């Protein structure tokens, strides 16, 4: 079926089959209706335009919002579009990303920049800690602008659009009500600590319930398998323009529980944990709400 798709697209737009990449999500192991796919390819090939809106809409599945981002380098642009809402975790996930640019960049340089950007975005993303059987991020550069960017400018633009897409995917997580950034500073592996916190069902449900439960966050950090001294840990929540220190010097801090809970009603929350000296890491995730169970329980039936 995949080979047939590449043949049909190649014929429709006049490119070799091997230059066609097929990206897809869906029910694992279930064959698709090729009659519909063939008809769709035929219809799409004669409807192509400069407007990305039909594409953004077409790739939605359980997504609730269209996801795109762009960054300028002089008169050139890096534009990104993507989809993803559930079964999202690094390594493999149900997410697709597409980057296009009119910059003049060779494939090796574009590949290196994309991998660096992915490491700081899609590889720091988890919605539910679960994965599917496929994901894909593609980047295309046609050189039409004639602008050759510096390495710094290219990396900045690629990083900007990929991080934006990753945040949009986390914010639109199945049944989610808020975007959560987990920032961990210190230790030998801050990303592992951040990812353990971000994947904790107890942390995610506490965030859904607007409960500033520092114990769940510290417990998740403690079981990440990364050594740190809790006497040096400082846990802060940033939300709704407010800063609430929940834990410091090995003990719970004196904070206003009601005010912190009210602040957590915001649709963006930052969990900031400092556990010592060392580099920082940021992971993007979301809360777990009633909708997450409903969507995944009824996904196939």
Backbone as CSV, one residue per row, in Angstrom:
resi,resn,N_x,N_y,N_z,CA_x,CA_y,CA_z,C_x,C_y,C_z
1,UNK,0.820,-1.215,0.000,0.000,0.000,0.000,0.856,1.268,0.000
2,UNK,1.932,1.254,0.808,2.810,2.421,0.861,3.498,2.642,-0.485
3,UNK,3.970,1.551,-1.092,4.613,1.683,-2.394,3.632,2.204,-3.443
4,UNK,2.394,1.755,-3.354,1.371,2.229,-4.287,1.136,3.718,-4.106
5,UNK,1.144,4.187,-2.854,0.971,5.619,-2.591,2.096,6.430,-3.225
6,UNK,3.334,5.963,-3.083,4.460,6.710,-3.666,4.341,6.763,-5.184
7,UNK,3.867,5.671,-5.784,3.690,5.656,-7.238,2.620,6.657,-7.668
8,UNK,1.505,6.656,-6.955,0.401,7.547,-7.314,0.793,9.020,-7.162
9,UNK,1.474,9.340,-6.054,1.900,10.723,-5.844,2.945,11.120,-6.883
10,UNK,3.890,10.207,-7.162,4.916,10.500,-8.158,4.318,10.820,-9.515
11,UNK,3.344,10.033,-9.909,2.670,10.265,-11.193,1.894,11.578,-11.171
12,UNK,1.241,11.865,-10.023,0.374,13.041,-9.947,1.136,14.351,-9.980
13,UNK,2.302,14.394,-9.368,3.032,15.661,-9.289,4.338,15.652,-10.076
14,UNK,4.648,14.541,-10.730,5.797,14.485,-11.621,7.141,14.401,-10.941
15,UNK,7.238,13.545,-9.931,8.530,13.318,-9.272,8.785,11.816,-9.200
16,UNK,10.051,11.398,-9.064,10.342,9.970,-8.931,9.720,9.389,-7.654
17,UNK,9.324,8.136,-7.710,8.700,7.477,-6.553,9.574,7.584,-5.312
18,UNK,10.883,7.453,-5.499,11.796,7.443,-4.356,11.900,8.799,-3.667
19,UNK,11.368,9.848,-4.274,11.379,11.164,-3.641,10.093,11.437,-2.867
20,UNK,9.222,10.449,-2.787,7.967,10.591,-2.060,8.085,9.897,-0.708
21,UNK,7.826,10.634,0.361,7.818,10.065,1.713,6.378,9.938,2.186
22,UNK,6.051,8.811,2.771,4.696,8.568,3.260,4.693,8.659,4.782
23,UNK,3.886,9.564,5.306,3.739,9.736,6.753,2.312,9.386,7.129
24,UNK,2.140,8.616,8.202,0.778,8.219,8.543,0.664,7.864,10.017
25,UNK,-0.542,7.994,10.523,-0.899,7.488,11.849,-2.220,6.749,11.686
26,UNK,-2.670,6.101,12.737,-3.932,5.397,12.650,-3.989,4.247,13.629
27,UNK,-4.986,3.404,13.481,-5.132,2.245,14.351,-4.055,1.222,14.000
28,UNK,-3.297,0.789,14.991,-2.179,-0.118,14.755,-2.670,-1.429,14.149
29,UNK,-2.042,-1.827,13.042,-2.323,-3.122,12.433,-3.541,-3.160,11.541
30,UNK,-4.263,-2.076,11.418,-5.484,-2.060,10.600,-5.187,-1.477,9.233
31,UNK,-5.482,-2.224,8.182,-5.217,-1.745,6.833,-6.141,-0.578,6.491
32,UNK,-5.613,0.342,5.705,-6.407,1.499,5.310,-7.203,1.186,4.037
33,UNK,-8.183,2.002,3.762,-9.025,1.838,2.573,-8.312,2.513,1.397
34,UNK,-7.643,1.712,0.576,-6.836,2.274,-0.498,-7.673,2.988,-1.558
35,UNK,-8.924,2.586,-1.713,-9.778,3.267,-2.690,-9.948,4.731,-2.299
36,UNK,-10.128,4.976,-0.994,-10.257,6.349,-0.514,-8.935,7.100,-0.656
37,UNK,-7.840,6.414,-0.364,-6.528,7.051,-0.460,-6.226,7.434,-1.909
38,UNK,-6.490,6.526,-2.822,-6.233,6.814,-4.239,-7.070,7.997,-4.709
39,UNK,-8.325,8.026,-4.295,-9.192,9.149,-4.663,-8.664,10.440,-4.041
40,UNK,-8.240,10.374,-2.791,-7.726,11.563,-2.113,-6.479,12.116,-2.768
41,UNK,-5.574,11.238,-3.168,-4.353,11.690,-3.839,-4.694,12.372,-5.156
42,UNK,-5.615,11.780,-5.887,-6.033,12.365,-7.174,-6.650,13.739,-6.968
43,UNK,-7.537,13.865,-5.996,-8.199,15.148,-5.732,-7.200,16.190,-5.235
44,UNK,-6.306,15.783,-4.341,-5.350,16.733,-3.764,-4.367,17.248,-4.811
45,UNK,-3.984,16.395,-5.728,-2.951,16.777,-6.703,-3.393,17.897,-7.631
46,UNK,-4.704,18.053,-7.794,-5.198,19.128,-8.665,-5.717,20.302,-7.845
47,UNK,-5.512,20.252,-6.534,-6.003,21.321,-5.660,-4.870,22.009,-4.908
48,UNK,-3.643,21.744,-5.299,-2.496,22.305,-4.584,-2.447,23.823,-4.747
49,UNK,-2.049,24.504,-3.660,-1.932,25.955,-3.705,-0.913,26.403,-2.662
50,UNK,-0.736,27.698,-2.531,0.183,28.248,-1.537,-0.440,28.309,-0.147
51,UNK,-1.731,28.025,-0.038,-2.432,28.112,1.236,-2.232,26.817,2.025
52,UNK,-1.600,26.887,3.211,-1.373,25.666,3.990,-2.600,25.175,4.755
53,UNK,-3.666,25.963,4.816,-4.816,25.630,5.651,-5.420,24.254,5.347
54,UNK,-5.633,23.888,4.069,-6.209,22.558,3.812,-5.333,21.426,4.335
55,UNK,-4.015,21.589,4.240,-3.103,20.564,4.752,-3.185,20.476,6.271
56,UNK,-3.194,21.640,6.930,-3.272,21.665,8.393,-4.530,20.967,8.892
57,UNK,-5.613,21.174,8.181,-6.879,20.549,8.570,-6.881,19.057,8.257
58,UNK,-6.291,18.693,7.127,-6.347,17.303,6.671,-5.611,16.347,7.598
59,UNK,-4.565,16.817,8.290,-3.775,15.902,9.115,-4.289,15.790,10.542
60,UNK,-5.379,16.478,10.875,-5.953,16.356,12.213,-6.589,14.978,12.402
61,UNK,-6.370,14.368,13.567,-7.099,13.146,13.921,-7.810,13.434,15.246
62,UNK,-7.206,13.042,16.372,-7.806,13.437,17.653,-7.349,14.827,18.067
63,UNK,-6.534,15.461,17.232,-6.126,16.847,17.493,-7.361,17.748,17.524
64,UNK,-7.307,18.740,18.392,-8.396,19.716,18.454,-8.037,21.011,17.749
65,UNK,-6.733,21.269,17.576,-6.312,22.518,16.947,-5.269,22.243,15.868
66,UNK,-5.224,23.120,14.884,-4.182,23.055,13.864,-2.881,23.588,14.448
67,UNK,-1.768,23.009,14.047,-0.479,23.345,14.659,0.507,23.788,13.583
68,UNK,1.028,25.006,13.747,2.017,25.518,12.801,2.860,26.583,13.481
69,UNK,4.017,26.861,12.892,4.918,27.889,13.410,5.826,28.344,12.273
70,UNK,6.358,29.548,12.408,7.289,30.024,11.381,8.290,30.999,11.991
71,UNK,9.427,31.072,11.360,10.493,31.985,11.782,11.148,32.567,10.538
72,UNK,11.495,33.844,10.603,12.071,34.528,9.451,13.586,34.654,9.581
73,UNK,14.257,34.530,8.459,15.689,34.846,8.340,15.806,35.768,7.141
74,UNK,15.878,37.073,7.395,15.838,38.034,6.307,14.516,37.921,5.579
75,UNK,14.581,37.755,4.255,13.368,37.608,3.458,12.963,36.151,3.279
76,UNK,13.677,35.243,3.925,13.351,33.820,3.838,12.599,33.371,5.090
77,UNK,11.986,32.210,5.006,11.147,31.721,6.096,11.380,30.235,6.330
78,UNK,11.333,29.846,7.594,11.228,28.433,7.966,9.818,28.238,8.505
79,UNK,9.034,27.398,7.835,7.642,27.165,8.207,7.488,25.716,8.642
80,UNK,6.743,25.500,9.710,6.562,24.148,10.224,5.090,23.868,10.477
81,UNK,4.668,22.665,10.198,3.313,22.211,10.491,3.420,20.822,11.100
82,UNK,2.445,20.480,11.940,2.516,19.169,12.565,1.187,18.723,13.117
83,UNK,1.170,17.491,13.598,-0.004,16.947,14.265,0.461,16.013,15.371
84,UNK,-0.384,15.882,16.371,-0.074,14.996,17.478,-0.922,15.393,18.666
85,UNK,-1.440,14.396,19.389,-2.299,14.697,20.523,-2.214,13.633,21.601
86,UNK,-2.054,12.367,21.191,-1.964,11.284,22.160,-0.955,10.257,21.738
87,UNK,-0.620,9.344,22.638,0.451,8.367,22.430,1.723,9.102,22.006
88,UNK,2.113,10.068,22.831,3.259,10.913,22.522,4.343,10.710,23.575
89,UNK,5.496,10.236,23.175,6.668,10.131,24.035,7.883,10.001,23.126
90,UNK,9.052,10.400,23.597,10.241,10.321,22.737,10.531,8.904,22.257
91,UNK,11.342,8.816,21.229,11.783,7.599,20.542,10.779,7.203,19.465
92,UNK,9.550,6.887,19.852,8.483,6.667,18.872,7.213,7.281,19.422
93,UNK,6.401,7.826,18.556,5.200,8.521,19.013,4.230,8.666,17.855
94,UNK,3.014,9.084,18.171,2.040,9.350,17.121,2.065,10.832,16.793
95,UNK,3.178,11.280,16.270,3.286,12.686,15.876,3.983,12.793,14.531
96,UNK,3.585,13.800,13.787,4.176,14.078,12.485,4.571,15.542,12.443
97,UNK,5.733,15.833,11.873,6.189,17.207,11.726,6.764,17.441,10.345
98,UNK,6.469,18.593,9.785,6.926,18.917,8.432,7.478,20.341,8.419
99,UNK,8.727,20.501,8.033,9.366,21.808,7.964,9.739,22.097,6.520
100,UNK,9.404,23.287,6.072,9.767,23.704,4.710,10.405,25.087,4.780
101,UNK,11.387,25.302,3.912,12.044,26.606,3.885,12.531,26.917,2.479
102,UNK,12.574,28.214,2.164,13.132,28.641,0.884,14.587,29.070,1.026
103,UNK,15.213,28.738,2.163,16.637,29.004,2.353,17.472,28.100,1.450
104,UNK,18.665,28.556,1.139,19.604,27.750,0.364,20.508,27.004,1.344
105,UNK,20.170,25.751,1.612,20.883,24.938,2.601,21.076,23.541,2.030
106,UNK,22.287,23.006,2.118,22.487,21.647,1.618,21.904,20.638,2.597
107,UNK,21.678,19.429,2.132,20.953,18.427,2.908,21.683,18.042,4.187
108,UNK,23.009,17.968,4.142,23.762,17.582,5.341,23.605,18.634,6.442
109,UNK,23.681,19.905,6.060,23.555,20.984,7.049,22.127,21.036,7.594
110,UNK,21.147,20.849,6.714,19.753,20.864,7.147,19.478,19.704,8.105
111,UNK,20.033,18.546,7.782,19.840,17.369,8.630,20.432,17.589,10.020
112,UNK,21.633,18.148,10.072,22.279,18.388,11.363,21.490,19.380,12.200
113,UNK,20.996,20.443,11.562,20.219,21.453,12.281,18.899,20.875,12.773
114,UNK,18.253,20.046,11.948,16.986,19.431,12.333,17.171,18.507,13.528
115,UNK,18.231,17.711,13.526,18.471,16.779,14.634,18.714,17.539,15.945
116,UNK,19.457,18.636,15.863,19.696,19.441,17.054,18.391,20.040,17.571
117,UNK,17.577,20.534,16.649,16.287,21.119,17.040,15.356,20.064,17.631
118,UNK,15.349,18.871,17.065,14.485,17.795,17.572,14.891,17.379,18.984
119,UNK,16.189,17.384,19.254,16.658,16.987,20.582,16.139,17.928,21.669
120,UNK,15.912,19.194,21.306,15.444,20.179,22.285,13.931,20.354,22.261
121,UNK,13.250,19.616,21.410,11.801,19.814,21.254,11.049,18.481,21.293
122,UNK,10.977,17.798,20.162,10.186,16.574,20.087,10.759,15.453,20.952
123,UNK,12.065,15.460,21.158,12.678,14.463,22.035,12.613,14.879,23.503
124,UNK,11.963,16.000,23.773,11.703,16.449,25.149,10.198,16.608,25.351
125,UNK,9.435,15.771,24.682,7.982,15.893,24.664,7.329,14.598,25.112
126,UNK,6.382,14.686,26.020,5.586,13.520,26.397,4.184,13.974,26.775
127,UNK,3.195,13.314,26.232,1.806,13.583,26.602,1.330,12.564,27.620
128,UNK,1.578,11.290,27.316,1.073,10.228,28.181,2.111,9.159,28.486
129,UNK,3.353,9.369,28.064,4.402,8.404,28.324,4.302,7.154,27.479
130,UNK,3.335,7.111,26.565,3.135,5.944,25.727,3.499,6.282,24.291
131,UNK,3.660,5.252,23.486,4.089,5.462,22.111,3.261,4.618,21.160
132,UNK,3.363,4.954,19.897,2.726,4.182,18.846,3.830,3.525,18.023
133,UNK,3.507,3.131,16.818,4.486,2.419,15.997,5.154,3.305,14.955
134,UNK,4.879,4.577,14.981,5.487,5.440,13.973,5.506,6.894,14.409
135,UNK,6.499,7.594,13.950,6.489,9.051,13.976,7.416,9.521,12.875
136,UNK,7.350,10.793,12.562,8.179,11.298,11.467,8.288,12.810,11.542
137,UNK,9.503,13.304,11.321,9.731,14.736,11.150,10.574,14.896,9.895
138,UNK,10.072,15.671,8.953,10.757,15.883,7.684,11.065,17.360,7.493
139,UNK,12.208,17.648,6.857,12.557,19.035,6.534,12.940,19.122,5.066
140,UNK,12.440,20.157,4.405,12.706,20.369,2.989,13.219,21.797,2.771
141,UNK,14.271,21.943,1.972,14.781,23.275,1.618,14.922,23.340,0.103
142,UNK,14.244,24.307,-0.525,14.301,24.386,-1.993,15.255,25.453,-2.511
143,UNK,15.785,26.307,-1.626,16.773,27.302,-2.048,16.215,28.439,-2.870
144,UNK,14.887,28.562,-2.966,14.272,29.538,-3.868,14.630,30.976,-3.536
145,UNK,14.884,31.273,-2.255,15.199,32.648,-1.874,16.625,33.040,-2.240
146,UNK,17.477,32.055,-2.426,18.885,32.327,-2.705,19.665,32.747,-1.476
147,UNK,19.032,32.783,-0.312,19.680,33.219,0.929,20.370,32.032,1.599
148,UNK,21.673,32.173,1.829,22.428,31.151,2.542,22.594,31.606,3.996
149,UNK,21.897,30.991,4.929,21.934,31.455,6.318,23.212,31.041,7.034
150,UNK,23.568,31.797,8.050,24.657,31.355,8.921,24.179,30.155,9.719
151,UNK,25.111,29.379,10.225,24.737,28.233,11.045,23.904,28.680,12.247
152,UNK,24.287,29.797,12.841,23.581,30.313,14.017,22.143,30.680,13.688
153,UNK,21.938,31.375,12.563,20.582,31.784,12.185,19.714,30.580,11.831
154,UNK,20.285,29.616,11.115,19.521,28.430,10.750,19.117,27.647,11.994
155,UNK,20.069,27.430,12.895,19.771,26.668,14.109,18.735,27.376,14.968
156,UNK,18.818,28.714,15.031,17.842,29.478,15.820,16.445,29.294,15.253
157,UNK,16.300,29.429,13.940,14.986,29.323,13.316,14.417,27.909,13.443
158,UNK,15.262,26.919,13.227,14.796,25.531,13.331,14.383,25.209,14.764
159,UNK,15.170,25.681,15.722,14.860,25.457,17.139,13.540,26.132,17.500
160,UNK,13.359,27.346,17.029,12.165,28.122,17.372,10.889,27.430,16.898
161,UNK,10.861,26.968,15.645,9.631,26.377,15.125,9.383,24.988,15.721
162,UNK,10.447,24.229,15.977,10.268,22.886,16.538,9.791,22.955,17.984
163,UNK,10.344,23.860,18.774,9.899,24.010,20.157,8.452,24.477,20.191
164,UNK,8.106,25.390,19.292,6.720,25.861,19.229,5.767,24.705,18.925
165,UNK,6.118,23.874,17.947,5.262,22.735,17.616,5.147,21.760,18.779
166,UNK,6.286,21.492,19.450,6.269,20.568,20.589,5.343,21.076,21.683
167,UNK,5.400,22.369,21.969,4.519,22.949,22.984,3.057,22.863,22.565
168,UNK,2.785,23.099,21.289,1.409,23.027,20.796,0.859,21.608,20.911
169,UNK,1.719,20.617,20.637,1.284,19.224,20.761,0.989,18.888,22.210
170,UNK,1.867,19.307,23.118,1.643,19.054,24.545,0.374,19.748,25.020
171,UNK,0.184,20.991,24.620,-0.993,21.744,25.042,-2.279,21.112,24.537
172,UNK,-2.205,20.453,23.383,-3.380,19.834,22.777,-3.445,18.338,23.087
173,UNK,-2.739,17.900,24.136,-2.777,16.496,24.521,-4.202,16.032,24.755
174,UNK,-4.458,14.783,24.452,-5.818,14.250,24.557,-6.374,14.448,25.970
175,UNK,-7.451,15.195,26.066,-8.093,15.452,27.348,-7.383,16.465,28.214
176,UNK,-6.338,17.104,27.703,-5.540,18.034,28.510,-6.240,19.375,28.672
177,UNK,-5.901,20.049,29.779,-6.410,21.397,30.004,-5.288,22.417,30.104
178,UNK,-4.035,21.945,30.171,-2.934,22.897,30.311,-1.616,22.338,29.810
179,UNK,-0.776,23.239,29.346,0.609,22.934,28.987,1.452,22.993,30.245
180,UNK,2.295,21.996,30.446,3.187,21.972,31.600,4.631,21.876,31.118
181,UNK,5.454,22.804,31.560,6.895,22.734,31.314,7.558,22.273,32.603
182,UNK,8.301,21.200,32.519,9.050,20.708,33.668,10.516,21.067,33.456
183,UNK,11.022,21.948,34.309,12.409,22.391,34.209,13.202,21.852,35.397
184,UNK,14.260,21.133,35.122,15.112,20.579,36.173,16.537,21.058,35.950
185,UNK,17.146,21.552,36.998,18.523,22.040,36.931,19.375,21.256,37.916
186,UNK,20.531,20.797,37.441,21.465,20.090,38.298,21.431,18.594,38.091
187,UNK,22.377,17.878,38.694,22.548,16.422,38.641,23.238,16.012,37.342
188,UNK,23.527,14.721,37.256,24.193,14.195,36.069,23.236,14.041,34.891
189,UNK,21.934,13.936,35.170,20.967,13.696,34.106,19.649,14.405,34.413
190,UNK,19.619,15.739,34.294,18.397,16.483,34.616,17.220,16.125,33.709
191,UNK,17.494,15.740,32.459,16.397,15.391,31.555,15.676,14.134,32.037
192,UNK,16.416,13.179,32.567,15.784,11.957,33.077,14.868,12.265,34.254
193,UNK,15.316,13.168,35.115,14.490,13.579,36.248,13.235,14.295,35.743
194,UNK,13.423,15.221,34.801,12.294,15.977,34.261,11.294,15.066,33.576
195,UNK,11.789,14.091,32.824,10.895,13.184,32.110,10.125,12.292,33.081
196,UNK,10.763,11.880,34.166,10.063,11.060,35.163,8.932,11.847,35.807
197,UNK,9.192,13.111,36.119,8.144,13.970,36.670,7.020,14.160,35.649
198,UNK,7.403,14.440,34.415,6.412,14.723,33.371,5.535,13.512,33.062
199,UNK,6.074,12.314,33.240,5.310,11.103,32.938,4.544,10.553,34.138
200,UNK,4.684,11.179,35.297,4.014,10.673,36.490,2.510,10.925,36.421
201,UNK,1.684,9.874,36.422,0.235,10.076,36.422,-0.232,10.858,37.651
202,UNK,0.449,10.671,38.794,0.034,11.385,39.995,0.337,12.883,39.886
203,UNK,1.462,13.231,39.289,1.769,14.643,39.072,0.782,15.245,38.082
204,UNK,0.521,14.524,37.003,-0.335,15.053,35.943,-1.788,15.212,36.414
205,UNK,-2.275,14.272,37.225,-3.635,14.426,37.751,-3.699,15.520,38.807
206,UNK,-2.619,15.698,39.575,-2.593,16.803,40.538,-2.670,18.141,39.814
207,UNK,-1.975,18.255,38.677,-2.024,19.492,37.902,-3.429,19.717,37.329
208,UNK,-4.092,18.639,36.934,-5.468,18.767,36.441,-6.390,19.262,37.560
209,UNK,-6.160,18.773,38.766,-6.969,19.184,39.909,-6.501,20.449,40.574
210,UNK,-5.484,21.118,39.980,-4.941,22.375,40.520,-4.463,22.184,41.966
211,UNK,-3.834,21.058,42.216,-3.350,20.715,43.550,-1.830,20.880,43.600
212,UNK,-1.317,21.864,44.350,0.133,22.080,44.437,0.792,21.033,45.344
213,UNK,0.686,19.782,44.955,1.150,18.659,45.754,2.637,18.425,45.494
214,UNK,3.480,19.089,46.282,4.922,18.995,46.073,5.438,17.576,46.317
215,UNK,4.758,16.806,47.171,5.201,15.462,47.485,5.227,14.555,46.266
216,UNK,4.224,14.686,45.412,4.181,13.865,44.198,5.337,14.214,43.256
217,UNK,5.653,15.495,43.171,6.729,15.928,42.280,8.077,15.451,42.796
218,UNK,8.332,15.645,44.082,9.599,15.209,44.659,9.721,13.689,44.646
219,UNK,8.600,12.993,44.856,8.632,11.530,44.822,9.022,11.031,43.435
220,UNK,8.470,11.657,42.400,8.816,11.269,41.035,10.295,11.534,40.764
221,UNK,10.767,12.700,41.190,12.192,13.021,41.004,13.070,11.998,41.722
222,UNK,12.632,11.583,42.916,13.425,10.664,43.714,13.519,9.271,43.134
223,UNK,12.537,8.876,42.321,12.583,7.533,41.738,13.110,7.531,40.306
224,UNK,13.662,8.652,39.878,14.179,8.740,38.514,15.482,7.974,38.334
225,UNK,16.092,7.579,39.463,17.357,6.852,39.358,18.560,7.757,39.211
226,UNK,18.390,9.022,39.558,19.474,10.008,39.490,19.714,10.547,40.897
227,UNK,20.921,10.413,41.380,21.222,10.810,42.759,21.233,12.330,42.915
228,UNK,20.613,12.806,43.999,20.712,14.218,44.369,20.399,14.352,45.850
229,UNK,20.817,15.459,46.427,20.612,15.715,47.843,19.325,16.503,48.030
230,UNK,18.289,15.920,48.643,17.026,16.647,48.817,17.166,17.896,49.674
231,UNK,18.240,17.969,50.483,18.460,19.173,51.294,18.777,20.386,50.411
232,UNK,19.220,20.107,49.181,19.571,21.197,48.262,18.460,21.469,47.243
233,UNK,17.377,20.693,47.310,16.315,20.824,46.315,15.426,22.033,46.599
234,UNK,15.110,22.754,45.545,14.162,23.874,45.615,13.116,23.658,44.519
235,UNK,11.866,23.551,44.919,10.781,23.320,43.975,9.889,24.554,43.907
236,UNK,9.731,25.080,42.705,8.922,26.279,42.490,7.915,26.023,41.382
237,UNK,6.734,26.559,41.542,5.728,26.518,40.479,5.475,27.946,40.006
238,UNK,5.547,28.130,38.702,5.239,29.408,38.071,3.933,29.241,37.307
239,UNK,2.962,30.066,37.605,1.669,29.947,36.938,0.875,31.241,37.100
240,UNK,0.220,31.620,36.023,-0.640,32.814,36.052,0.124,34.052,36.522
241,UNK,1.402,34.137,36.126,2.230,35.278,36.485,2.698,35.289,37.926
242,UNK,2.494,34.183,38.636,2.882,34.114,40.041,3.961,33.053,40.259
243,UNK,4.755,33.280,41.314,5.812,32.340,41.686,5.497,31.799,43.077
244,UNK,5.433,30.466,43.167,5.137,29.826,44.446,6.221,28.803,44.760
245,UNK,7.004,29.042,45.804,8.015,28.092,46.261,7.316,27.078,47.163
246,UNK,7.370,25.796,46.754,6.657,24.751,47.486,7.569,23.955,48.430
247,UNK,8.847,23.898,48.104,9.773,23.054,48.873,11.172,23.640,48.781
248,UNK,11.868,23.698,49.922,13.251,24.171,49.928,13.942,23.710,51.209
249,UNK,15.276,23.532,51.103,16.098,23.144,52.260,15.599,21.864,52.924
250,UNK,15.111,20.924,52.116,14.693,19.635,52.642,13.353,19.617,53.331
251,UNK,12.596,20.698,53.254,11.312,20.775,53.955,10.279,21.514,53.103
252,UNK,8.993,21.272,53.367,7.965,22.043,52.669,8.057,23.512,53.039
253,UNK,7.896,24.373,52.040,7.959,25.817,52.281,6.603,26.306,52.793
254,UNK,6.630,27.470,53.405,5.386,28.084,53.890,4.756,28.855,52.734
255,UNK,3.821,28.210,52.029,3.175,28.878,50.901,1.664,28.869,51.104
256,UNK,1.004,29.765,50.413,-0.446,29.890,50.479,-1.069,28.837,49.562
257,UNK,-1.538,27.739,50.131,-2.054,26.619,49.348,-3.218,27.047,48.453
258,UNK,-4.119,27.844,48.980,-5.289,28.259,48.207,-4.888,29.136,47.031
259,UNK,-3.964,30.073,47.277,-3.543,30.963,46.195,-2.767,30.189,45.133
260,UNK,-1.935,29.229,45.561,-1.193,28.412,44.602,-2.154,27.577,43.764
261,UNK,-3.182,27.032,44.403,-4.174,26.242,43.685,-4.901,27.097,42.654
262,UNK,-5.240,28.317,43.032,-5.908,29.227,42.098,-5.008,29.537,40.911
263,UNK,-3.729,29.742,41.168,-2.780,30.042,40.096,-2.678,28.879,39.114
264,UNK,-2.818,27.659,39.616,-2.699,26.478,38.770,-3.875,26.306,37.812
265,UNK,-4.882,27.149,37.925,-5.989,27.098,36.970,-5.585,27.640,35.600
266,UNK,-4.412,28.229,35.530,-3.900,28.758,34.266,-3.709,27.627,33.254
267,UNK,-3.727,27.960,31.965,-3.533,26.920,30.957,-2.056,26.691,30.641
268,UNK,-1.166,27.375,31.369,0.268,27.119,31.243,0.899,27.127,32.623
269,UNK,1.639,26.069,32.942,2.258,25.912,34.248,3.711,25.497,34.063
270,UNK,4.597,26.075,34.867,6.004,25.671,34.867,6.338,25.053,36.220
271,UNK,6.815,23.818,36.203,7.340,23.156,37.396,8.851,23.279,37.340
272,UNK,9.429,24.019,38.269,10.867,24.330,38.251,11.529,23.681,39.460
273,UNK,12.379,22.690,39.217,13.050,21.974,40.290,14.560,22.140,40.153
274,UNK,15.176,22.728,41.163,16.637,22.857,41.208,17.155,21.830,42.208
275,UNK,18.035,20.944,41.759,18.548,19.899,42.642,20.060,19.945,42.789
276,UNK,20.659,21.055,42.372,22.092,21.205,42.518,22.695,21.961,41.363
277,UNK,24.011,21.964,41.325,24.722,22.624,40.234,24.707,21.734,39.005
278,UNK,24.796,22.349,37.859,24.812,21.575,36.629,23.889,22.152,35.585
279,UNK,23.812,21.487,34.439,23.017,22.005,33.329,21.521,21.827,33.558
280,UNK,20.705,22.629,32.858,19.245,22.511,32.958,18.689,21.612,31.859
281,UNK,17.480,21.148,32.053,16.751,20.403,31.023,15.282,20.775,31.128
282,UNK,14.608,20.853,29.984,13.187,21.186,29.954,12.427,20.123,29.180
283,UNK,11.329,19.662,29.756,10.455,18.683,29.113,9.057,19.288,29.018
284,UNK,8.396,19.063,27.891,7.051,19.590,27.656,6.027,18.470,27.816
285,UNK,4.975,18.738,28.582,3.930,17.740,28.793,2.605,18.442,29.064
286,UNK,1.627,17.699,29.585,0.308,18.256,29.880,-0.272,17.515,31.068
287,UNK,-1.434,17.946,31.512,-2.089,17.274,32.629,-2.921,16.095,32.123
288,UNK,-3.379,15.267,33.055,-4.293,14.167,32.749,-5.676,14.548,33.244
289,UNK,-6.650,14.586,32.352,-8.019,14.893,32.736,-8.957,13.751,32.399
290,UNK,-10.229,13.942,32.698,-11.228,12.920,32.419,-11.280,12.587,30.925
291,UNK,-11.064,13.604,30.101,-11.147,13.400,28.660,-10.118,12.430,28.131
292,UNK,-8.956,12.369,28.761,-7.906,11.464,28.307,-8.353,10.011,28.397
293,UNK,-8.991,9.667,29.506,-9.486,8.298,29.674,-10.582,8.006,28.658
294,UNK,-11.500,8.943,28.489,-12.614,8.726,27.558,-12.122,8.514,26.139
295,UNK,-11.228,9.381,25.664,-10.742,9.307,24.287,-10.031,7.984,24.036
296,UNK,-9.148,7.598,24.955,-8.368,6.381,24.732,-9.172,5.116,25.000
297,UNK,-10.159,5.187,25.877,-10.998,4.013,26.133,-11.905,3.714,24.938
298,UNK,-12.292,4.771,24.220,-13.248,4.605,23.128,-12.607,4.744,21.746
299,UNK,-11.274,4.773,21.704,-10.571,5.081,20.453,-10.921,4.106,19.343
300,UNK,-10.986,2.819,19.653,-11.204,1.809,18.632,-12.660,1.371,18.536
301,UNK,-13.355,1.421,19.672,-14.733,0.928,19.690,-15.749,1.999,19.333
